[in-house]
């Protein structure tokens, strides 16, 4: 089942999206979130200690993978996608267990369809994610923007926003919008 294309809230006790069209970076964000929650639970130290901040810059990162391009449509075709991007990852860990993380990945892509009757695409993309947590709650936001031109002259534009908010009582509010 494809995600709803209109904006709205989805509530879940588990806080896990059951989407057929998750993109690769969403999966990475969820894995990173899991690791950070484990670190948050085990964090100790005094609340007055200075936070630990790490920033990592990567340039010219090349990745090739199979995924969908038309993330906002039902049953999109698969493409072999090659991206070249620059990345920034920023993490601040506080002694009292709070966590703040952001990342940005921006660059160009080339997408070749697995079905040769479809057009190939080239274009630009930007992915941004942010995560905040303390011992009582957590929230995260993820955005994905894609603009491309097809070998047949067509254009491809997508914007995805995902957000979750875990409250102190354990309930999770989720938001998903794709256009």
JORARA-V864602 format. One record per residue. N is the residue number from 1. RES is the residue in one small letter. PHI is phi as a letter, one per 30 degrees, with the letter a starting at -180 (* if undefined). Layout:
BEGIN
n:N res:RES phi:PHI
n:N res:RES phi:PHI
END
This chain:
BEGIN
n:1 res:x phi:*
n:2 res:x phi:d
n:3 res:x phi:d
n:4 res:x phi:d
n:5 res:x phi:d
n:6 res:x phi:c
n:7 res:x phi:d
n:8 res:x phi:l
n:9 res:x phi:c
n:10 res:x phi:b
n:11 res:x phi:c
n:12 res:x phi:b
n:13 res:x phi:d
n:14 res:x phi:c
n:15 res:x phi:i
n:16 res:x phi:c
n:17 res:x phi:d
n:18 res:x phi:c
n:19 res:x phi:c
n:20 res:x phi:d
n:21 res:x phi:c
n:22 res:x phi:d
n:23 res:x phi:c
n:24 res:x phi:e
n:25 res:x phi:d
n:26 res:x phi:d
n:27 res:x phi:d
n:28 res:x phi:d
n:29 res:x phi:d
n:30 res:x phi:d
n:31 res:x phi:d
n:32 res:x phi:d
n:33 res:x phi:d
n:34 res:x phi:d
n:35 res:x phi:d
n:36 res:x phi:d
n:37 res:x phi:d
n:38 res:x phi:d
n:39 res:x phi:d
n:40 res:x phi:d
n:41 res:x phi:d
n:42 res:x phi:c
n:43 res:x phi:d
n:44 res:x phi:b
n:45 res:x phi:j
n:46 res:x phi:d
n:47 res:x phi:d
n:48 res:x phi:d
n:49 res:x phi:d
n:50 res:x phi:d
n:51 res:x phi:d
n:52 res:x phi:c
n:53 res:x phi:c
n:54 res:x phi:b
n:55 res:x phi:b
n:56 res:x phi:b
n:57 res:x phi:c
n:58 res:x phi:b
n:59 res:x phi:b
n:60 res:x phi:i
n:61 res:x phi:d
n:62 res:x phi:c
n:63 res:x phi:b
n:64 res:x phi:b
n:65 res:x phi:a
n:66 res:x phi:c
n:67 res:x phi:a
n:68 res:x phi:c
n:69 res:x phi:c
n:70 res:x phi:d
n:71 res:x phi:d
n:72 res:x phi:c
n:73 res:x phi:b
n:74 res:x phi:d
n:75 res:x phi:h
n:76 res:x phi:d
n:77 res:x phi:d
n:78 res:x phi:d
n:79 res:x phi:b
n:80 res:x phi:c
n:81 res:x phi:c
n:82 res:x phi:c
n:83 res:x phi:c
n:84 res:x phi:b
n:85 res:x phi:b
n:86 res:x phi:c
n:87 res:x phi:b
n:88 res:x phi:b
n:89 res:x phi:b
n:90 res:x phi:b
n:91 res:x phi:b
n:92 res:x phi:b
n:93 res:x phi:c
n:94 res:x phi:c
n:95 res:x phi:d
n:96 res:x phi:d
n:97 res:x phi:j
n:98 res:x phi:d
n:99 res:x phi:b
n:100 res:x phi:b
n:101 res:x phi:b
n:102 res:x phi:b
n:103 res:x phi:b
n:104 res:x phi:b
n:105 res:x phi:b
n:106 res:x phi:b
n:107 res:x phi:l
n:108 res:x phi:c
n:109 res:x phi:b
n:110 res:x phi:b
n:111 res:x phi:b
n:112 res:x phi:c
n:113 res:x phi:d
n:114 res:x phi:d
n:115 res:x phi:c
n:116 res:x phi:d
n:117 res:x phi:d
n:118 res:x phi:c
n:119 res:x phi:d
n:120 res:x phi:d
n:121 res:x phi:b
n:122 res:x phi:b
n:123 res:x phi:l
n:124 res:x phi:b
n:125 res:x phi:b
n:126 res:x phi:b
n:127 res:x phi:b
n:128 res:x phi:b
n:129 res:x phi:b
n:130 res:x phi:b
n:131 res:x phi:b
n:132 res:x phi:b
n:133 res:x phi:a
n:134 res:x phi:b
n:135 res:x phi:d
n:136 res:x phi:c
n:137 res:x phi:a
n:138 res:x phi:a
n:139 res:x phi:b
n:140 res:x phi:a
n:141 res:x phi:b
n:142 res:x phi:b
n:143 res:x phi:b
n:144 res:x phi:b
n:145 res:x phi:b
n:146 res:x phi:b
n:147 res:x phi:b
n:148 res:x phi:b
n:149 res:x phi:b
n:150 res:x phi:d
n:151 res:x phi:d
n:152 res:x phi:c
n:153 res:x phi:j
n:154 res:x phi:d
n:155 res:x phi:c
n:156 res:x phi:b
n:157 res:x phi:b
n:158 res:x phi:b
n:159 res:x phi:b
n:160 res:x phi:b
n:161 res:x phi:b
n:162 res:x phi:b
n:163 res:x phi:b
n:164 res:x phi:b
n:165 res:x phi:b
n:166 res:x phi:c
n:167 res:x phi:d
n:168 res:x phi:e
n:169 res:x phi:d
n:170 res:x phi:j
n:171 res:x phi:d
n:172 res:x phi:b
n:173 res:x phi:c
n:174 res:x phi:b
n:175 res:x phi:b
n:176 res:x phi:b
n:177 res:x phi:b
n:178 res:x phi:b
n:179 res:x phi:b
END
